[in-house]
Amino acid sequence: MRKSVLFKGGATLTGLQYLVWAAVLLIGFFAMISDDGVKKSAAYAVNNTCFYALIVYGNIRFLYPWMYQKKRYLLYAVASTVLLLLAGAGRSYISSVIHNKPAASGWQDPATWITFFLSGITVFVLSFVFRLAIAYFLVKKASEEALLQRSQFELKLLRSQVQPHFLFNTLNNMYYEAYLDSPRTALLIERLSEIMRYFVDQSSRDTVALSTEVEFLDNYIQLEKIRIQPEPDISFEKRFDAGTVVPPMLLMTFVENIFKHGIDKISGVNTITLSLIHEGGYLYFRTKNGINKHAEQPTPNGLGLQNLRQRLAILYHENFQLDTGSDGRHFSAFLKIPLDEPAMHGR
């Protein structure tokens, strides 16, 4: 999703950059027109603007991310100096050509060199302001995308997350249990009530307690087990801090896919393992289930996993890991998200 956010915001952001450079070009043109005339002023303005852009984008697109952010400070300082010297030399040379001076004068005049080098330093410093402005617009666009995504997510929850077949199957089982006057009936009703309360009270929040999220998964698993005979063998390892908070409904997609694609009713042999571990500032969630040869298997490009990946990209940018795979006998899924910093990017 992050790529799509940048792409969608890219059109507007690119247009703004064009406007900035057009303004610089026009300012340079009108500043020189009274002394040099239209043709020379236009050439001079284009020359200056091109070298300003070379310094700005050379720094923010290449030198800064490739050197400074990788802590290669000395190399960054040397490369920046070389960039300014080359830009100043090139600008000086072309300026001498524009003004019909001998080409060598652009290289030999110390005053010209110093002037262009100092102005290059000024532009180099301003490139950081330019970079901050670009970052601001990208963050603003990502925030708008996150709000839209959240609204769409909440609408989808209301419309389709609690699927009709799930409710009907559950209610039929509850009716059967009630008819036989089974003591499990009260427990079934309680679990269904907890699930509905989760959807109403928790799913629209930015974060929920991890213990609440796990309780929701447990209730869902227990209700799904009712309609599967014989009951599947399910193990769920849990090691986490109950006070930890996470965005709601991040783990549900994996569990839902297990019961949708991984239950073989024909053989009746179904083994499911789940693991939720909080370790080293990260939450690790793993699932593994047998492959049902009679059902379509979830794919990395499936709608549920695709939507989950988009939401994770908004919440955590690139600081997450989501993997799914199959060895021919088992389907496995893995999710790793950070818990040492709040997942508030999607607010």
C-alpha positions as CSV (number, residue, x, y, z in Angstrom):
1,M,0.0,0.0,0.0
2,R,2.8,2.3,0.6
3,K,3.8,2.2,-3.0
4,S,0.3,3.1,-4.1
5,V,0.2,6.0,-1.6
6,L,3.4,7.4,-3.0
7,F,2.1,6.9,-6.5
8,K,-1.3,8.6,-5.9
9,G,0.4,11.4,-4.1
10,G,3.1,11.6,-6.7
11,A,1.0,13.3,-9.4
12,T,0.1,16.3,-7.1
13,L,3.6,16.4,-5.6
14,T,5.3,16.4,-9.0
15,G,3.0,19.2,-10.1
16,L,4.0,21.3,-7.1
17,Q,7.7,20.7,-7.8
18,Y,7.2,21.8,-11.4
19,L,5.5,25.0,-10.1
20,V,8.4,25.7,-7.8
21,W,11.0,25.4,-10.5
22,A,8.9,27.4,-13.0
23,A,8.7,30.2,-10.3
24,V,12.5,30.0,-9.9
25,L,13.0,30.2,-13.7
26,L,10.7,33.2,-14.1
27,I,12.3,35.1,-11.2
28,G,15.7,34.6,-12.7
29,F,14.4,35.6,-16.1
30,F,12.8,38.8,-15.0
31,A,15.7,39.7,-12.7
32,M,18.1,39.7,-15.7
33,I,15.9,40.9,-18.6
34,S,16.6,44.6,-18.1
35,D,20.3,44.2,-18.4
36,D,20.7,41.3,-20.8
37,G,17.6,41.2,-23.0
38,V,15.1,38.4,-23.6
39,K,17.4,35.7,-25.2
40,K,20.3,36.0,-22.8
41,S,18.0,36.3,-19.8
42,A,16.1,33.2,-20.8
43,A,19.3,31.2,-21.3
44,Y,20.8,32.5,-18.1
45,A,17.6,31.6,-16.1
46,V,17.5,28.1,-17.6
47,N,21.2,27.6,-16.8
48,N,20.8,28.7,-13.2
49,T,17.6,26.7,-12.7
50,C,19.1,23.5,-14.1
51,F,22.2,23.7,-11.8
52,Y,20.0,24.5,-8.8
53,A,17.9,21.4,-9.6
54,L,21.1,19.4,-10.0
55,I,22.3,20.4,-6.5
56,V,18.9,19.9,-4.9
57,Y,18.1,16.5,-6.3
58,G,21.7,15.4,-6.3
59,N,21.6,15.9,-2.5
60,I,18.1,14.7,-1.5
61,R,17.8,11.8,-4.0
62,F,21.3,10.4,-3.9
63,L,23.9,11.9,-1.5
64,Y,21.7,12.2,1.6
65,P,19.9,8.8,1.4
66,W,22.9,6.8,0.1
67,M,25.6,8.3,2.3
68,Y,24.4,10.5,5.2
69,Q,21.5,8.2,6.3
70,K,23.9,5.3,6.1
71,K,26.3,7.1,8.5
72,R,29.0,7.6,5.8
73,Y,29.5,11.2,7.0
74,L,33.0,11.8,5.6
75,L,32.1,10.4,2.2
76,Y,29.0,12.5,2.3
77,A,31.0,15.7,3.0
78,V,33.5,14.9,0.2
79,A,30.8,14.0,-2.3
80,S,28.8,17.1,-1.5
81,T,31.8,19.3,-2.0
82,V,32.5,17.6,-5.3
83,L,28.9,18.2,-6.4
84,L,29.1,21.9,-5.5
85,L,32.4,22.3,-7.3
86,L,31.2,20.6,-10.5
87,A,28.0,22.4,-10.4
88,G,29.8,25.7,-10.0
89,A,32.3,25.0,-12.7
90,G,29.6,23.9,-15.2
91,R,27.4,26.9,-14.4
92,S,30.4,29.2,-14.7
93,Y,31.4,27.7,-18.1
94,I,27.9,27.9,-19.6
95,S,27.5,31.5,-18.3
96,S,30.6,32.6,-20.1
97,V,29.3,31.0,-23.3
98,I,25.9,32.8,-22.9
99,H,27.7,36.2,-22.4
100,N,29.9,35.6,-25.5
101,K,33.1,35.5,-23.4
102,P,36.0,33.1,-24.1
103,A,35.1,29.7,-22.7
104,A,38.3,29.6,-20.6
105,S,37.3,32.8,-18.7
106,G,34.5,30.8,-17.0
107,W,37.2,28.5,-15.6
108,Q,39.9,31.1,-14.8
109,D,37.9,33.9,-13.1
110,P,38.2,33.4,-9.3
111,A,35.4,35.8,-8.6
112,T,33.0,33.9,-10.7
113,W,34.0,30.6,-9.1
114,I,33.6,32.0,-5.6
115,T,30.2,33.5,-6.4
116,F,28.8,30.4,-8.0
117,F,30.3,28.1,-5.3
118,L,28.8,30.2,-2.5
119,S,25.4,30.4,-4.2
120,G,25.7,26.6,-4.6
121,I,26.1,26.2,-0.9
122,T,23.0,28.3,-0.3
123,V,21.0,26.1,-2.7
124,F,22.5,23.0,-1.0
125,V,21.3,24.2,2.4
126,L,17.9,25.0,0.9
127,S,17.7,21.5,-0.5
128,F,17.0,20.3,3.0
129,V,14.0,22.6,3.2
130,F,12.9,21.2,-0.1
131,R,13.3,17.7,1.2
132,L,11.2,18.5,4.3
133,A,8.5,20.0,2.1
134,I,8.3,16.8,0.0
135,A,8.2,14.7,3.1
136,Y,5.4,16.8,4.5
137,F,3.2,16.3,1.4
138,L,3.9,12.6,1.4
139,V,3.0,12.2,5.0
140,K,-0.1,14.3,4.5
141,K,-1.1,12.2,1.6
142,A,-0.4,9.0,3.5
143,S,-2.5,10.3,6.4
144,E,-5.4,11.0,4.1
145,E,-5.1,7.5,2.6
146,A,-5.1,6.0,6.1
147,L,-8.3,7.8,7.1
148,L,-9.9,6.7,3.9
149,Q,-8.7,3.1,4.4
150,R,-10.0,3.2,8.0
151,S,-13.4,4.4,6.9
152,Q,-13.6,1.7,4.2
153,F,-12.4,-0.9,6.7
154,E,-15.1,0.0,9.2
155,L,-17.7,-0.1,6.4
156,K,-16.5,-3.5,5.3
157,L,-16.8,-4.7,8.9
158,L,-20.4,-3.6,9.1
159,R,-21.3,-5.1,5.7
160,S,-19.4,-8.3,5.4
161,Q,-17.0,-9.2,8.2
162,V,-19.6,-11.2,10.1
163,Q,-20.6,-13.3,7.2
164,P,-24.3,-14.5,7.0
165,H,-23.3,-18.2,6.6
166,F,-21.3,-17.9,9.8
167,L,-24.2,-16.5,11.7
168,F,-26.7,-19.0,10.3
169,N,-24.4,-21.9,11.0
170,T,-23.8,-20.7,14.6
171,L,-27.5,-20.1,15.3
172,N,-28.5,-23.5,13.9
173,N,-26.0,-25.1,16.2
174,M,-27.2,-23.1,19.1
175,Y,-30.8,-24.1,18.4
176,Y,-29.8,-27.8,18.2
177,E,-27.9,-27.5,21.5
178,A,-30.9,-25.7,23.1
179,Y,-33.2,-28.3,21.8
180,L,-31.2,-31.0,23.5
181,D,-31.0,-28.9,26.6
182,S,-27.2,-29.0,26.5
183,P,-25.2,-27.1,29.1
184,R,-23.0,-25.8,26.3
185,T,-25.8,-23.6,25.1
186,A,-25.0,-20.8,27.6
187,L,-21.4,-20.9,26.6
188,L,-22.2,-20.6,22.9
189,I,-24.4,-17.7,23.5
190,E,-21.8,-16.0,25.7
191,R,-19.1,-16.5,23.0
192,L,-21.3,-15.1,20.3
193,S,-22.2,-12.2,22.5
194,E,-18.5,-11.4,23.1
195,I,-17.8,-11.5,19.4
196,M,-20.7,-9.1,18.6
197,R,-19.5,-6.8,21.5
198,Y,-16.0,-6.8,20.0
199,F,-17.3,-5.7,16.6
200,V,-19.4,-2.9,18.1
201,D,-17.0,-1.6,20.8
202,Q,-13.5,-2.5,19.7
203,S,-13.2,-2.9,15.9
204,S,-13.5,0.9,15.1
205,R,-10.8,1.9,17.6
206,D,-7.2,2.8,16.6
207,T,-5.8,0.2,19.1
208,V,-7.1,-2.5,21.4
209,A,-5.5,-4.5,24.1
210,L,-3.8,-7.6,22.8
211,S,-5.6,-9.7,25.4
212,T,-8.9,-8.5,23.9
213,E,-7.8,-9.3,20.4
214,V,-6.7,-12.8,21.5
215,E,-10.0,-13.3,23.4
216,F,-11.9,-12.5,20.1
217,L,-9.8,-15.1,18.2
218,D,-10.5,-17.7,20.9
219,N,-14.2,-17.0,20.7
220,Y,-14.2,-17.2,16.9
221,I,-12.2,-20.5,17.0
222,Q,-14.5,-22.1,19.5
223,L,-17.6,-21.1,17.5
224,E,-16.2,-22.4,14.3
225,K,-15.2,-25.7,15.9
226,I,-18.9,-26.3,16.6
227,R,-19.8,-26.9,13.0
228,I,-16.8,-29.1,12.3
229,Q,-17.2,-32.8,13.1
230,P,-15.0,-34.4,14.2
231,E,-13.6,-31.3,16.0
232,P,-10.1,-30.3,14.6
233,D,-7.0,-30.6,16.8
234,I,-6.1,-27.0,17.5
235,S,-3.2,-25.8,19.6
236,F,-2.7,-22.1,20.3
237,E,0.6,-21.0,22.0
238,K,0.3,-17.6,23.7
239,R,3.2,-15.7,25.2
240,F,2.6,-11.9,25.4
241,D,2.1,-9.0,27.7
242,A,-1.7,-8.6,28.2
243,G,-1.3,-4.8,28.5
244,T,0.2,-4.5,25.0
245,V,-2.0,-2.7,22.4
246,V,-2.3,-3.5,18.7
247,P,-4.5,-2.3,15.9
248,P,-7.7,-4.4,15.8
249,M,-8.4,-7.2,13.3
250,L,-4.8,-7.7,12.2
251,L,-4.7,-11.4,13.1
252,M,-8.2,-12.3,12.1
253,T,-7.4,-12.8,8.4
254,F,-5.1,-15.7,9.1
255,V,-7.6,-17.5,11.3
256,E,-10.5,-16.9,9.0
257,N,-8.5,-18.3,6.1
258,I,-7.8,-21.5,8.1
259,F,-11.5,-22.3,8.6
260,K,-12.4,-21.1,5.1
261,H,-9.8,-23.0,3.1
262,G,-8.0,-25.4,5.5
263,I,-10.7,-27.6,6.9
264,D,-11.0,-31.0,5.2
265,K,-14.5,-32.3,6.0
266,I,-14.1,-35.4,3.9
267,S,-11.1,-36.9,5.7
268,G,-12.1,-35.3,9.1
269,V,-8.4,-35.0,10.0
270,N,-7.6,-31.4,10.7
271,T,-4.6,-30.2,12.7
272,I,-4.1,-26.5,13.3
273,T,-1.3,-24.8,15.2
274,L,-1.2,-21.1,16.1
275,S,1.5,-19.2,17.9
276,L,1.4,-15.7,19.2
277,I,4.7,-14.5,20.9
278,H,5.8,-11.1,22.1
279,E,9.6,-11.0,22.1
280,G,12.3,-8.3,21.7
281,G,9.8,-5.5,20.9
282,Y,8.0,-7.5,18.2
283,L,4.9,-9.5,18.0
284,Y,5.2,-12.8,16.1
285,F,2.1,-14.6,14.9
286,R,2.3,-17.9,13.1
287,T,-0.4,-20.3,11.8
288,K,-0.1,-23.7,10.2
289,N,-2.8,-25.9,8.9
290,G,-3.2,-28.9,6.6
291,I,-4.1,-28.2,3.0
292,N,-7.6,-29.1,2.0
293,K,-7.2,-30.6,-1.5
294,H,-11.0,-30.0,-2.1
295,A,-10.9,-26.3,-1.5
296,E,-9.3,-23.3,-3.1
297,Q,-6.3,-22.2,-1.2
298,P,-5.5,-18.6,-0.2
299,T,-2.8,-16.9,-2.2
300,P,-0.6,-13.9,-1.4
301,N,-2.7,-11.9,-3.9
302,G,-6.0,-13.0,-2.4
303,L,-8.3,-10.1,-1.4
304,G,-8.1,-10.7,2.4
305,L,-4.3,-10.9,2.5
306,Q,-3.9,-8.1,0.0
307,N,-6.1,-5.8,2.1
308,L,-4.1,-6.8,5.2
309,R,-0.8,-6.1,3.5
310,Q,-2.1,-2.6,2.5
311,R,-3.3,-1.9,6.0
312,L,0.1,-3.0,7.5
313,A,1.9,-0.7,5.1
314,I,-0.1,2.2,6.3
315,L,0.3,1.4,9.9
316,Y,4.0,0.4,9.9
317,H,5.4,1.5,6.6
318,E,8.1,-1.0,5.8
319,N,8.7,-2.1,9.4
320,F,6.7,-5.4,9.2
321,Q,6.9,-8.8,7.7
322,L,4.1,-10.8,6.2
323,D,4.8,-14.2,4.6
324,T,2.6,-17.1,3.4
325,G,3.7,-20.3,1.9
326,S,2.9,-24.0,1.3
327,D,5.1,-27.1,1.3
328,G,2.4,-29.2,-0.5
329,R,1.0,-30.6,2.7
330,H,0.6,-27.6,4.9
331,F,-0.2,-23.9,4.5
332,S,1.6,-21.5,6.8
333,A,1.4,-17.8,7.5
334,F,3.7,-15.5,9.4
335,L,3.3,-12.0,10.6
336,K,5.9,-9.8,12.5
337,I,5.0,-6.3,13.7
338,P,6.8,-3.9,16.1
339,L,5.3,-3.3,19.5
340,D,8.1,-1.1,21.0
341,E,6.6,1.9,19.2
342,P,2.9,2.8,18.8
343,A,1.3,1.9,15.5
344,M,-0.3,5.3,15.1
345,H,0.7,6.0,11.5
346,G,-2.8,5.2,10.3
347,R,-4.5,7.9,12.5
